[in-house]
Amino acid sequence: MTELFIKQKVFSLSEKFTVKNQQEQDVYYVEGSFMRIPKTFSIMNTADEEVALITKKVFSFLPKFFVEVGGREVLTIKKEFSFLKARYTIDSADIEVRGNWWDMDFQVIQRGAVIGEVNKKWFTWGDSYSVQVLKEEMEAIIIAIVVAIDCVKADHAAASQQ
């Protein structure tokens, strides 16, 4: 099992942050496309190789995000039409998220087996998440899911303030 930590800076206009391991060493770098269309987040390893890409669909009635890992699309996060509470779904062939993913407290499951867990750290400055990866080869996908869900939440918060 690997435990990683994502700590976002509260007032970062450049939308850059790192993913660290338990020894506080950088493992991944996440960089958002500030003021560009389409909105993207690139996740790179320490060798500056892109391991995942999150893209927001530009022309869509409801928000939709595509997550690519290793050059292939692995899942889609989309907002469902609802009158009262925002509701999102994650579409993937063999990955599902169970738990309260809106509050960043969930498990990532592949074919019935838990491969990762995400928990929001409370009482911190900015958003901080603990990510436990139980299946090492799925690490990039799990990190991409966390970043994509966080992006969905940030977009929702921005839209509700307008």
Secondary structure, 3 states (H helix, E strand, C coil): CEEEEEECCCCCCCCEEEEECCCCCEEEEEEECCCCCCCEEEEEECCCCEEEEEEECCCCCCCEEEEEECCEEEEEEEEECCCCCCEEEEECCCEEEEEEHHHCEEEEEECCEEEEEEEEECCCCCCEEEEEECCHHHHHHHHHHHHHHHHHHHHHHHHHCC
